[in-house]
Amino acid sequence: MTMKKMMNWVLAATLICGASVFTSCKQAKTQEAQAPATEEQAEKKVVSTELIRTSQSWDGVELPDYFQGRPELVAVKYVFPAGKKLGWHHHVAMNYGVLVQGELTIIGQDGKTKVVHEGEPVVEMVGTIHHGENRGTKDCILYMFYLSQKDLPLAVQHPEIPLE
């Protein structure tokens, strides 16, 4: 083998080994960069935050006893457009929820008022006439959960009472 051929082999071997080392180092750095994210994810825990625990509605009135018989649980998403009012009504069954967007004002027929802010829970009045309205500039989104029974209405409307 001539000296020129031998140098070409040495050069080729050096380039191949160098490329191999460079690729291995690059892969090791990529794995190192990914490792902390995986370790960080492994260290994260499920977080539970109790939003409310009460036996009273928002106006301070004690909630009624549970119904006798088989329960029917109902979940409802309400969207209140900005500036809209829901008519006067009352609930037969206990219900509670969380306002996930906006601000909702609840007004009792007796004039009591509750402003529910984004992220806050609310326990509705049972058997007491009231209505809700969005006095804000963006839609309100409210998730409500009813502890009801088959064939019971979620709300009883009172169209005879005018909204102001």
One Martini backbone bead per residue (centre of mass of N, CA, C, O) as a GRO file, in nm:
protein
  164
    1MET     BB    1   0.098   0.036   0.022
    2THR     BB    2   0.066   0.350  -0.010
    3MET     BB    3   0.095   0.642   0.143
    4LYS     BB    4  -0.156   0.778   0.024
    5LYS     BB    5  -0.358   0.550   0.095
    6MET     BB    6  -0.306   0.548   0.398
    7MET     BB    7  -0.395   0.843   0.449
    8ASN     BB    8  -0.684   0.805   0.348
    9TRP     BB    9  -0.762   0.597   0.569
   10VAL     BB   10  -0.702   0.770   0.812
   11LEU     BB   11  -0.892   0.998   0.735
   12ALA     BB   12  -1.152   0.830   0.721
   13ALA     BB   13  -1.141   0.718   1.010
   14THR     BB   14  -1.145   0.994   1.149
   15LEU     BB   15  -1.412   1.094   1.036
   16ILE     BB   16  -1.587   0.861   1.141
   17CYS     BB   17  -1.513   0.885   1.441
   18GLY     BB   18  -1.587   1.183   1.474
   19ALA     BB   19  -1.885   1.155   1.393
   20SER     BB   20  -1.956   0.951   1.613
   21VAL     BB   21  -1.881   1.126   1.856
   22PHE     BB   22  -2.061   1.367   1.788
   23THR     BB   23  -2.331   1.211   1.788
   24SER     BB   24  -2.309   1.103   2.078
   25CYS     BB   25  -2.295   1.378   2.217
   26LYS     BB   26  -2.560   1.491   2.110
   27GLN     BB   27  -2.740   1.268   2.233
   28ALA     BB   28  -2.657   1.315   2.528
   29LYS     BB   29  -2.754   1.609   2.545
   30THR     BB   30  -3.049   1.551   2.474
   31GLN     BB   31  -3.100   1.356   2.712
   32GLU     BB   32  -3.028   1.559   2.934
   33ALA     BB   33  -3.248   1.768   2.860
   34GLN     BB   34  -3.486   1.557   2.905
   35ALA     BB   35  -3.454   1.443   3.193
   36PRO     BB   36  -3.564   1.672   3.379
   37ALA     BB   37  -3.854   1.666   3.271
   38THR     BB   38  -3.910   1.377   3.360
   39GLU     BB   39  -3.842   1.418   3.659
   40GLU     BB   40  -4.042   1.648   3.704
   41GLN     BB   41  -4.294   1.485   3.629
   42ALA     BB   42  -4.250   1.264   3.848
   43GLU     BB   43  -4.276   1.481   4.093
   44LYS     BB   44  -4.550   1.535   4.029
   45LYS     BB   45  -4.867   1.610   4.170
   46VAL     BB   46  -5.172   1.578   4.270
   47VAL     BB   47  -5.406   1.844   4.306
   48SER     BB   48  -5.621   1.932   4.582
   49THR     BB   49  -5.907   2.165   4.602
   50GLU     BB   50  -6.117   2.293   4.820
   51LEU     BB   51  -6.384   2.514   4.755
   52ILE     BB   52  -6.628   2.378   4.929
   53ARG     BB   53  -6.804   2.364   5.261
   54THR     BB   54  -7.158   2.322   5.309
   55SER     BB   55  -7.510   2.395   5.452
   56GLN     BB   56  -7.531   2.659   5.269
   57SER     BB   57  -7.630   2.908   5.107
   58TRP     BB   58  -7.526   3.218   4.998
   59ASP     BB   59  -7.758   3.350   5.210
   60GLY     BB   60  -7.744   3.145   5.485
   61VAL     BB   61  -7.927   2.912   5.424
   62GLU     BB   62  -8.036   2.618   5.497
   63LEU     BB   63  -8.031   2.319   5.379
   64PRO     BB   64  -8.197   2.064   5.285
   65ASP     BB   65  -8.283   1.767   5.287
   66TYR     BB   66  -8.273   1.489   5.149
   67PHE     BB   67  -8.408   1.289   4.949
   68GLN     BB   68  -8.608   1.032   4.888
   69GLY     BB   69  -8.443   0.803   4.715
   70ARG     BB   70  -8.340   0.822   4.399
   71PRO     BB   71  -8.092   0.973   4.249
   72GLU     BB   72  -8.023   1.268   4.032
   73LEU     BB   73  -7.757   1.365   3.848
   74VAL     BB   74  -7.677   1.703   3.734
   75ALA     BB   75  -7.508   1.860   3.457
   76VAL     BB   76  -7.448   2.216   3.385
   77LYS     BB   77  -7.400   2.448   3.119
   78TYR     BB   78  -7.364   2.799   3.142
   79VAL     BB   79  -7.435   3.081   2.919
   80PHE     BB   80  -7.376   3.429   2.973
   81PRO     BB   81  -7.424   3.690   2.818
   82ALA     BB   82  -7.354   3.994   2.792
   83GLY     BB   83  -7.621   4.159   2.967
   84LYS     BB   84  -7.774   3.915   3.072
   85LYS     BB   85  -8.087   3.766   3.188
   86LEU     BB   86  -8.239   3.570   3.417
   87GLY     BB   87  -8.512   3.463   3.523
   88TRP     BB   88  -8.727   3.407   3.749
   89HIS     BB   89  -8.655   3.159   4.013
   90HIS     BB   90  -8.656   2.817   4.140
   91HIS     BB   91  -8.540   2.555   4.347
   92VAL     BB   92  -8.585   2.215   4.445
   93ALA     BB   93  -8.286   2.149   4.427
   94MET     BB   94  -7.982   2.102   4.499
   95ASN     BB   95  -7.707   2.336   4.414
   96TYR     BB   96  -7.387   2.365   4.245
   97GLY     BB   97  -7.081   2.561   4.156
   98VAL     BB   98  -6.866   2.700   3.886
   99LEU     BB   99  -6.702   2.982   3.786
  100VAL     BB  100  -6.497   3.006   3.483
  101GLN     BB  101  -6.633   3.283   3.370
  102GLY     BB  102  -6.643   3.582   3.489
  103GLU     BB  103  -6.947   3.754   3.616
  104LEU     BB  104  -7.201   3.690   3.869
  105THR     BB  105  -7.531   3.798   3.947
  106ILE     BB  106  -7.727   3.744   4.239
  107ILE     BB  107  -8.088   3.785   4.296
  108GLY     BB  108  -8.307   3.828   4.531
  109GLN     BB  109  -8.629   3.911   4.602
  110ASP     BB  110  -8.516   4.059   4.877
  111GLY     BB  111  -8.219   4.187   4.753
  112LYS     BB  112  -8.014   3.995   4.768
  113THR     BB  113  -7.654   3.981   4.692
  114LYS     BB  114  -7.434   3.799   4.456
  115VAL     BB  115  -7.093   3.789   4.366
  116VAL     BB  116  -6.944   3.596   4.114
  117HIS     BB  117  -6.627   3.485   4.055
  118GLU     BB  118  -6.383   3.373   3.895
  119GLY     BB  119  -6.343   3.043   4.042
  120GLU     BB  120  -6.601   3.033   4.203
  121PRO     BB  121  -6.820   2.916   4.422
  122VAL     BB  122  -7.177   2.802   4.434
  123VAL     BB  123  -7.473   2.809   4.640
  124GLU     BB  124  -7.788   2.765   4.594
  125MET     BB  125  -8.101   2.832   4.620
  126VAL     BB  126  -8.387   2.687   4.796
  127GLY     BB  127  -8.710   2.801   4.734
  128THR     BB  128  -8.590   3.075   4.623
  129ILE     BB  129  -8.635   3.362   4.467
  130HIS     BB  130  -8.441   3.429   4.163
  131HIS     BB  131  -8.158   3.582   3.980
  132GLY     BB  132  -7.944   3.619   3.692
  133GLU     BB  133  -7.650   3.826   3.594
  134ASN     BB  134  -7.461   3.989   3.334
  135ARG     BB  135  -7.259   4.287   3.394
  136GLY     BB  136  -7.056   4.236   3.190
  137THR     BB  137  -6.834   4.202   2.884
  138LYS     BB  138  -6.844   3.890   2.924
  139ASP     BB  139  -6.890   3.580   2.928
  140CYS     BB  140  -7.049   3.342   3.121
  141ILE     BB  141  -6.931   3.044   3.295
  142LEU     BB  142  -7.140   2.777   3.430
  143TYR     BB  143  -7.114   2.508   3.659
  144MET     BB  144  -7.375   2.276   3.741
  145PHE     BB  145  -7.497   2.078   4.033
  146TYR     BB  146  -7.752   1.837   4.074
  147LEU     BB  147  -7.963   1.707   4.348
  148SER     BB  148  -8.188   1.496   4.229
  149GLN     BB  149  -8.481   1.374   4.053
  150LYS     BB  150  -8.689   1.222   3.880
  151ASP     BB  151  -8.887   1.472   3.718
  152LEU     BB  152  -8.740   1.714   3.818
  153PRO     BB  153  -8.691   2.031   3.815
  154LEU     BB  154  -8.433   2.259   3.811
  155ALA     BB  155  -8.657   2.484   3.747
  156VAL     BB  156  -8.887   2.744   3.845
  157GLN     BB  157  -9.070   2.961   3.683
  158HIS     BB  158  -9.140   3.345   3.701
  159PRO     BB  159  -9.304   3.540   3.474
  160GLU     BB  160  -9.477   3.731   3.672
  161ILE     BB  161  -9.190   3.848   3.723
  162PRO     BB  162  -9.035   4.126   3.660
  163LEU     BB  163  -8.775   4.262   3.500
  164GLU     BB  164  -8.548   4.549   3.545
   0.00000   0.00000   0.00000
